[in-house]
Amino acid sequence: GENVEQHPSTLSVQEGDSAVIKCTYSDSASNYFPWYKQELGKRPQLIIDIRSNVGEKKDQRIAVTLNKTAKHFSLHITETQPEDSAVYFCAAPANQAGTALIFGKGTTLSVSS
Amino acid sequence: KAGVTQTPRYLIKTRGQQVTLSCSPISGHRSVSWYQQTPGQGLQFLFEYFSETQRNKGNFPGRFSGRQFSNSRSEMNVSTLELGDSALYLCASSRTGRASGANVLTFGAGSRLTVL
């Protein structure tokens, strides 16, 4: 089955800096890679996703890149703000037959002002 | 449009007891999946239901079970509770049965289970 590894587990940056979180996956058939943000005490919420036929996708200060050959994808946050502080999870489909996702173990991002 | 609703939000049980958690998906969503969230292990997939059928199951012991009803509401049950079952149990629903950008998983607020 799919396995997702995520690094780093914690990341501290100054406000205005960029932050990068990296994930690798094991199943070459995986074709959909979402990123979820979970603020303290709240539910995970989708912030951006990418399909395997696209190499990069941007949404304002957030971007995701995908390298299918190397089987890794990354989340890039530019001009970080204190409200970006949260736990970020990457994910990939458990298989091609449903909606189940396998998540990385999460990255706790702290943005200090 | 109401979101994913999970009940109860908090509960405390003792070892050996059983617990049933409920999840009502977004109206029109037919797929429901369950995840266990713990500080050390992150979000771990439990099982997924679509049109009352279990489609996928994660690597959890048989004490963990679930079902889905004809109105897409789902329940999960944990029998013979152990201390290690203390966690936040999250339910997520999606419109169809396939993971894709057009079929986003939307999470509920979770049920926090404490086993003493």
Interface residues (C-beta under 8 A of the other chain):
Chain A: Y32 P34 K42 R43 P44 Q45 L46 D49 I50 R51 F89 A91 P93 A94 N95 A97 G98 T99 A100 L101 I102 F103 G104 K105 G106
Chain B: S31 S33 Y35 Q41 G42 L43 Q44 F45 F47 E48 F50 R55 N56 G58 L90 A92 S94 T96 G97 R98 A99 S100 G101 N103 V104 L105 T106 F107 G108 A109 G110
